[in-house]
Structure formats: C-alpha cells, structure tokens
Amino acid sequence: MHYKKYYAYIPYIQQLIVQLIAFGVSIYMTRMLSIEEYGFIAIIGLIFIFPNLFINLSIEKSMLKTQAITSTDYSTHLIFNVVLSLVVYLIIVLTSSLLAVHFRAPQLGGMITLLGLSLVFDAISQVYSIKLIRKNRVLLRGKIFIASSLLGSTVGLVTLYLGFGFWSYILMVLSHSIIQCIFHLTLVKLKIKLVFEFNLLLKHLRTSFVGFLIFINEGFINSIYIYGISSMSTNNLALYSRGDSLAKMFSMNITTVIEKYYLSLFSKYTSKAELLHVYASMRTKLFLISIGVTSFMYFASMPLFLVFFGEKWILGVETFKYLVLAAFFIPNDKLFKTMIFSRLSMRLNLYIEI
C-alpha cells in the first residue's frame, strides 16, 4: 500500500509519543514529589543498571539479524529469557536489604523487590516484540507500546494523587510491564511450543558473544559510575538524575529505535555499497537533528527547568548543560555500532566499545 513508504518514520513517531507520555508524567511527579523523594527514584535507577544489562545480554540482537528464524528459535529465546530474568530477580531479592543499608534508605528493600518483577514481564515481551519487528508489524508494535504506556502512566498518576508518594513510580513501571506483556501475549500470533534446544542457544550466543564482552566492559564502567555517584546526598543525586534524564531524553529514545529497528533493516542488505549508502544518508540526517536539539536544550536550559520542574530544581541547571553536551554524540555512535554489528564485524565493534 502507498503508506508503506512511510514505515521508516513510524518507529520514531511511536517512540516520540511514548516519550511524551512518560515525560508528561515525570513532570507531574517531579512537581508533586520532594527532591528527597525523587532521590529515592534516582537510587532505584542506579541499582537497576546491572539487572537491565543482564536482561539486554540476551540473544535479542542475534534473533533480529539472523535471516531464517523458526518457532524453535522463539521458544528457546523465551525459555532462556525467563530463566535469566528469574535468576536476576532472585539476586535482587537476596541483595535488596544490603543495598538499602548501602544507600542509607530502609525503604529501598521493598521497592527494589517489587520493581524487580518487571524484569520478568519485560523478558517475555522482548521475544514477542522481536516477532513484530521481523514481520515489519510496526503499527501493531506501536499500538501496544503506546497503549501500555498510557495505562501504566494512569496507574502512576492515580496512585500519586491518592498519596502513595514515590511508591507510585514503582507501581507505574510494574503495571506498564505487566500490561505490555498481556498485550503481546494476546495480540501477537506466535506459537510457542516450549521446546528448548541448547545447541541453538549456543549458536545465537556465539553471534552475540561480542555483546557479552561489551557487557563486561559496560559493567566495569558502571561500577565506577555507581561507586562515585552513590556518595552523593539523596538531594544531589535527585538533581543529577533529573538533569540526566532530561538531557538524554532525545538521544536515548533515538538509540532505542536504532537498536530495535535498524539492526534488522541493516541486516537485510547483502551489498556493502548499498548498506553504506543508506547508513551515510541516515547519519547526515541524524547529525543535523542532533545539532538542533542539543543547541536548543543547552541555550534554553534555564527556561526549561523553570517551566517543567519549578524553582526548587534550579540548582541542577549547570549540571544539565554538561550532560546535554555529553548526550550529543550518543545517537550517531549507536547508528555506527548498529551498522557494524549488522555486518558481523564483532571484533571492530568490541574495540570501539572498549
């Protein structure tokens, strides 16, 4: 049909809608919660860096770029994801009390344990999302993401209005994961026979081996990052986190689209010249967009903070400016790495990451 020529733009539009919903909710929460309460949310974000790295260590990239995928591949991926997420969740439960002591926040124990359940639901959704991407069902995928985002945000706003405080954030994220998982299970036609083939898993893991090495590298960097930032007071951590999330709002959402959608797209090109032509065109457009967004956010930082967050957050403006400049390079960096990975240039990809 004629509208298929616009399919390349649909993931961006969907991601933008989801981000606008999330951003609107975060503005309301930022204004309603105290800086200290928001600091607890920032701490949780730090703690879940490692669990999310483990989940993203799965064979998702291999599933996206492999040309021929069978129901056994999906079944193996699902079982692997569920087992991995359950192991990660068990580690979270066992260490939650220690983390609460380390961050000097007794409330964190229950919050971490409850939020950890979202990893299991996200691990299931990942498999069904891959099916939609491979079948180019971008419209259905977008509807699922937008609907689950709206319903999850509604839970967060209602519970915040009812006085749940920072617990409303936990309930919002968890409900979003559950609702999204239910939509995937009910709307995506994927026959899962619960057949697990270890050799098939090894094949995908070998394809994703560079991802494991990159994971070790990112884990090392994040260890230093968490060690340094955990020494901040809760208020300073909240100011940093609020500025960081706003600064990366554009770049991280664009990279999500690039990683989820364009890896599969790049993998379809058998001609290196054709691939490089498509990559160069996308790179130029992305670079120009990044310049415009970065310039606007840097020079309008003070009005942005006042309009969105209020005067109590004004101390985070200077930090925000540096974070905006740092986020400028993220989208094109991810685009280049995705193009490299689509050609199975694992060693080069690893060198770049390190």
C-alpha positions in Angstrom: 0.0 0.0 0.0 1.1 3.6 -0.6 1.6 4.3 3.1 4.3 1.7 3.4 6.9 4.2 2.1 6.5 6.0 5.5 7.2 2.9 7.6 10.7 4.0 8.2 9.3 7.0 10.2 6.8 5.1 12.2 9.2 3.8 14.9 10.3 7.4 15.5 6.8 8.7 15.8 5.8 5.8 18.2 8.8 6.4 20.3 8.1 10.1 20.4 4.5 9.5 21.6 5.6 7.1 24.3 8.4 9.5 25.4 5.9 12.5 25.5 3.6 10.4 27.7 6.5 9.4 30.0 7.8 13.0 30.1 4.4 14.4 31.0 4.1 12.0 33.9 7.6 12.7 35.1 7.0 16.4 35.1 3.9 15.9 37.3 5.8 13.6 39.6 8.7 16.0 39.8 6.5 18.8 40.9 4.5 16.7 43.3 7.4 14.9 45.0 10.0 16.5 47.1 13.6 16.5 45.9 14.5 13.8 48.6 11.6 11.6 47.4 12.7 11.9 43.8 16.2 11.0 45.1 14.9 7.5 46.0 13.7 7.1 42.4 17.2 8.1 41.2 18.8 5.5 43.5 16.5 2.8 42.1 17.6 3.8 38.6 21.2 3.3 39.6 20.5 -0.1 41.2 18.7 -1.4 38.1 21.6 -0.6 35.7 23.1 -4.0 36.3 19.8 -6.1 36.1 18.9 -4.3 32.9 22.3 -5.1 31.5 21.8 -8.8 32.2 18.5 -8.9 30.5 19.8 -7.0 27.5 22.6 -9.5 27.3 20.1 -12.0 25.8 20.2 -13.3 22.3 17.9 -10.5 21.0 20.4 -9.0 18.6 21.1 -12.4 17.1 17.4 -13.0 16.7 17.0 -9.7 14.8 19.8 -10.2 12.4 19.5 -13.9 11.6 17.8 -14.3 8.3 15.8 -17.6 8.9 14.1 -17.9 12.3 11.9 -20.8 13.3 9.4 -21.4 16.1 12.1 -23.3 18.0 14.3 -20.2 17.9 11.5 -18.2 19.6 10.8 -20.9 22.1 14.4 -21.2 23.0 14.7 -17.5 23.3 11.6 -17.3 25.6 12.8 -20.0 27.9 16.3 -18.5 28.1 14.9 -15.0 28.8 12.5 -16.2 31.5 15.2 -18.3 33.3 17.7 -15.5 33.1 15.2 -12.9 34.4 14.2 -15.1 37.3 17.8 -15.6 38.3 18.4 -11.9 38.2 15.3 -11.3 40.2 16.4 -13.8 42.8 19.7 -11.9 43.1 17.8 -8.7 43.6 15.7 -10.2 46.4 18.7 -11.6 48.2 20.7 -8.3 48.0 17.8 -5.8 48.5 18.4 -5.4 52.2 22.2 -4.9 51.7 21.5 -2.3 49.0 19.1 -0.5 51.4 21.9 -0.3 54.0 24.5 0.9 51.5 22.3 3.7 50.2 21.1 4.5 53.8 17.5 4.2 52.7 15.5 1.5 54.5 12.5 2.0 52.2 14.5 0.7 49.2 14.3 -3.0 50.2 10.6 -3.4 49.4 10.7 -1.0 46.4 13.6 -3.0 44.7 11.9 -6.3 45.4 8.6 -5.2 43.9 10.1 -3.4 40.9 12.3 -6.4 40.1 9.2 -8.3 38.9 9.0 -6.0 35.9 12.2 -7.7 34.6 10.4 -11.0 34.1 7.5 -9.4 32.2 9.9 -7.4 30.1 11.9 -10.5 29.2 8.7 -12.2 27.9 7.7 -9.1 25.9 11.1 -8.9 24.3 10.5 -12.2 22.4 7.1 -11.1 21.1 8.4 -7.7 20.1 11.1 -9.4 18.0 8.4 -11.2 16.1 6.7 -7.9 15.3 9.9 -6.3 14.2 10.9 -9.2 11.9 7.4 -9.2 10.4 7.5 -5.4 10.0 4.4 -5.1 12.1 5.4 -1.6 13.3 1.9 -0.3 13.6 0.8 -3.1 16.0 4.0 -2.8 17.9 3.5 0.9 18.3 -0.1 0.5 19.4 1.0 -2.0 22.1 3.7 0.3 23.4 1.5 3.4 23.4 -1.5 1.7 25.0 0.6 0.1 27.7 2.4 3.4 28.3 -0.9 5.2 28.7 -2.4 2.7 31.0 0.8 2.4 33.1 1.0 6.1 33.4 -2.6 6.3 34.5 -1.8 3.9 37.4 1.1 6.1 38.4 -0.9 9.3 38.3 -3.8 7.9 40.2 -1.6 6.3 42.9 0.3 9.6 43.2 -2.9 11.5 43.6 -4.0 9.1 46.3 -0.9 9.8 48.3 1.4 6.8 47.5 4.4 9.2 47.1 7.4 7.6 45.4 5.7 4.2 45.5 3.6 5.5 42.7 6.6 5.3 40.4 7.2 1.7 41.3 3.6 0.8 40.7 3.6 2.7 37.4 6.7 0.9 36.0 5.5 -2.5 37.1 1.9 -2.1 35.8 3.4 -0.9 32.4 5.5 -4.0 32.1 2.5 -6.3 33.1 0.1 -4.6 30.7 2.6 -4.6 27.8 3.2 -8.3 28.4 -0.5 -9.1 28.4 -0.9 -7.2 25.1 1.9 -9.1 23.5 0.6 -12.5 24.6 -2.9 -11.8 23.4 -2.3 -9.8 20.2 0.9 -11.3 18.7 0.4 -14.6 16.9 3.4 -16.6 18.0 3.3 -20.3 18.5 5.4 -21.2 21.5 5.9 -25.0 21.9 8.2 -24.6 25.0 11.0 -26.5 23.1 14.5 -25.7 24.2 17.5 -26.5 22.1 20.8 -25.9 23.8 22.8 -26.0 20.5 20.5 -23.4 19.0 21.0 -21.2 22.1 24.8 -21.6 21.7 24.6 -20.6 18.1 22.8 -17.3 19.0 25.1 -16.7 21.9 28.1 -17.1 19.7 26.6 -14.5 17.4 26.1 -12.3 20.5 29.4 -13.1 22.0 30.7 -9.6 21.4 27.7 -8.4 23.4 28.9 -10.4 26.4 32.3 -8.8 26.2 30.8 -5.4 25.8 28.6 -6.2 28.8 31.7 -6.8 30.9 33.2 -3.5 29.7 29.9 -1.6 30.5 29.7 -3.4 33.8 33.2 -2.2 34.8 32.4 1.4 33.7 29.1 1.4 35.5 30.7 0.0 38.7 32.9 3.1 38.8 30.0 5.3 37.9 27.7 3.9 40.7 30.6 3.9 43.3 31.2 7.6 42.6 27.6 8.8 42.4 26.4 6.8 45.4 28.5 9.0 47.6 26.2 11.9 46.8 23.4 13.0 49.1 19.9 12.0 48.1 19.1 15.6 47.1 22.2 16.0 44.9 21.5 12.6 43.4 18.0 13.7 42.6 19.3 16.9 40.9 21.8 15.0 38.8 19.2 12.3 37.8 16.6 14.9 36.9 19.1 16.7 34.6 20.5 13.5 33.2 17.1 12.1 32.2 16.1 15.4 30.5 19.4 15.7 28.7 19.2 12.2 27.3 15.5 12.2 26.5 16.1 12.7 22.8 19.3 10.7 22.4 18.3 7.6 24.3 14.9 7.3 22.6 16.5 7.6 19.2 19.1 5.0 20.1 16.3 2.7 21.2 14.7 3.0 17.8 18.1 2.4 16.1 18.9 -0.7 18.1 15.5 -2.3 17.9 14.5 -1.5 14.3 17.6 -0.6 12.2 19.6 -3.7 13.2 17.1 -5.8 11.4 16.9 -3.3 8.5 20.7 -3.1 8.0 21.0 -6.9 8.1 18.8 -7.2 5.0 21.4 -5.5 2.8 23.7 -8.0 1.2 25.6 -5.3 -0.8 28.1 -3.4 1.2 27.9 -0.4 -1.0 24.1 -0.2 -0.7 24.4 -0.6 3.1 27.0 2.2 3.3 24.8 4.5 1.2 21.8 4.0 3.4 24.0 4.5 6.5 25.6 7.7 5.2 22.2 9.2 4.4 20.8 8.4 7.9 24.0 9.6 9.6 23.8 13.0 8.0 20.1 13.5 8.9 20.7 12.3 12.5 23.7 14.5 12.9 21.8 17.6 11.8 18.9 16.8 14.1 21.2 16.2 17.0 22.8 19.6 16.4 19.5 21.3 16.5 18.2 19.5 19.6 21.4 19.9 21.5 21.7 23.7 20.8 18.1 24.3 21.8 18.4 22.3 25.1 21.8 23.9 26.0 20.8 27.6 25.5 17.2 27.2 26.8 18.3 25.2 29.9 17.2 27.7 32.5 13.7 28.3 31.0 13.3 24.5 30.5 13.9 23.8 34.2 11.6 26.7 35.3 8.8 25.7 33.1 8.9 22.0 33.5 10.2 21.4 37.1 9.8 24.6 39.0 12.2 26.8 41.0 13.1 24.1 43.5 15.1 22.3 40.8 17.0 25.3 39.5 20.3 24.2 41.2 20.5 21.4 38.6 20.8 23.7 35.6 24.6 23.9 35.3 25.0 20.1 35.6 22.3 19.7 33.0 24.3 21.8 30.4 27.3 19.5 30.6 25.0 16.4 30.3 23.4 17.9 27.2 26.8 18.2 25.5 27.7 14.7 26.5 24.5 13.3 25.1 25.1 14.9 21.6 27.3 12.0 20.3 25.1 9.1 21.5 22.7 8.7 18.5 25.3 8.7 15.8 27.5 6.5 17.9 24.7 3.9 18.2 23.9 4.1 14.5 27.5 3.4 13.6 27.8 0.4 16.0 24.5 -1.0 14.8 25.7 -0.9 11.2 29.0 -2.6 12.2 27.2 -5.3 14.1 24.8 -5.9 11.2 27.9 -7.0 9.2 29.1 -9.3 11.9 32.2 -7.1 12.5 32.3 -8.1 16.1 36.0 -7.5 16.8 35.8 -3.9 15.5 32.6 -3.4 17.5 34.3 -4.6 20.6 37.4 -2.4 20.1 35.2 0.6 19.7 33.2 -0.2 22.9 36.4 -0.7 25.0 
